[in-house]
């Protein structure tokens, strides 16, 4: 067996309708994580009290 470190292949960014997934850099143990970035798909409107009759 060779004593080379196993490396993960570079994965392109994943794009969907409201989400982007990016591969992180490997840490000292070799773990490769992923960032998930969500785009807002609902608008938040400040609450206004209704008019009184």
C-alpha positions, 0 to 999 in steps of 0.5 A, a space after each residue: 500500500 502506498 502512503 499517499 494521502 487520499 484527496 477528494 476531487 474538486 467538485 463544481 458548485 451545485 446550483 438549484 432554485 434557492 440553494 448553492 452548495 460549495 465544497 470546503 477545503 479539507 481540514 487537517 484530518 482530511 475531512 471535506 465539508 460543504 457550504 450550503 447557501 440559501 437564497 431568500 424566497 419569502 419577503 418579510 414585511 414589517 407588521 402594521 397594526 390594522 386601522 380601527 373602525 
